[in-house]
Amino acid sequence: MSLNLYHLAGLLAPGSDRSLGRVAGDLASAGVPVFPCVPGQKRPLTARGFHDASTDLAQIERWWARWPEANLGLPTGAVSGVVVVDVDVREDVDGRESMRRAFDAGRVGMPVFTVVSPSGGRHGYYPATPGVVQRSWQAARAGVDFRGDGGYIVIPPSHTAVGSYRLATVRQGASAGIDSDALRDFLDPRPALKPRAADRGMAQSEPGVVVSRLAAWVAGLGEGERNRGLFWAACRAAEYDITPAAAVDVLGAAATEAGLGPREIAATVRSAYRTAHPTTSTAPKPTEPAAASPVRVPVGAGWGLA
């Protein structure tokens, strides 16, 4: 799908009628698929979550007539033509510094527009790259997530108990796209995985195959079984000597699709690795800072992070 992100930014900008149902209808009329999330939360209300996203005005009206305070969810990736870099800012990690390093290294350009999340983080919106699969991922240690194929984002004027999502910056002449794989490899370089000889129920499968199967299973978990299922899958990943960072990356994207939040995912994976390897620390190892480019790109100019 081809979507003009400047037009999308205009639809998300503050206005006189910012009722959630009205904005949902305006987005659907513009060909932007949306779906309802629990009022004040990020969890989908429909059975299939972002897979239920629609541009059918009659469906949109039914949803918001039933749940007038439902938050707005937007599926990311090829289905909408939008991909999003989610920069987290909290006590234990500051994704802004990670993004500054990525800018300095030329691994990412300016987003078309940004949205401030209730927690104080930023969502940078980029056009999806036509014909390229851009899968969602998490770089938990860097404080940056990528929402692409297999993911979704909550959009303005949605809100939580601590605040609202709101449009922050719009930048003309912004990036034409984003190489999400290159950004992930820069923010969270992953070592090659070594296969185990031991058969733990998956017949000497390569770790990459094992974690992919586990991720597919986690993505299909329903409410009430997601945490326990992610814990079990992370324990199996640990038994195959899959690194904690790789488990958070791959299983985390799947768990996000199932409806879990990033903090919950990281805590569950850490707990699983402590259980599987009681004497092995899952604390991230320090990484060397990237070499700065001669000219520093002012992140604040496009992201509002300065």
Secondary structure as UniProt FT lines:
FT   HELIX           5..12
FT   HELIX           20..29
FT   TURN            30..31
FT   STRAND          34..37
FT   TURN            39..40
FT   TURN            47..48
FT   HELIX           49..52
FT   HELIX           57..66
FT   TURN            68..69
FT   STRAND          71..77
FT   TURN            78..81
FT   STRAND          82..87
FT   STRAND          89..90
FT   TURN            91..92
FT   STRAND          93..94
FT   HELIX           95..104
FT   TURN            105..106
FT   STRAND          113..116
FT   TURN            118..119
FT   STRAND          122..127
FT   TURN            130..131
FT   STRAND          137..139
FT   HELIX           140..142
FT   STRAND          144..147
FT   STRAND          151..155
FT   TURN            156..157
FT   STRAND          159..160
FT   TURN            161..162
FT   STRAND          163..164
FT   STRAND          166..170
FT   TURN            172..173
FT   HELIX           180..187
FT   TURN            203..204
FT   HELIX           207..219
FT   TURN            223..225
FT   HELIX           226..239
FT   TURN            240..241
FT   HELIX           244..258
FT   HELIX           262..276
FT   TURN            278..279
FT   HELIX           299..303
//
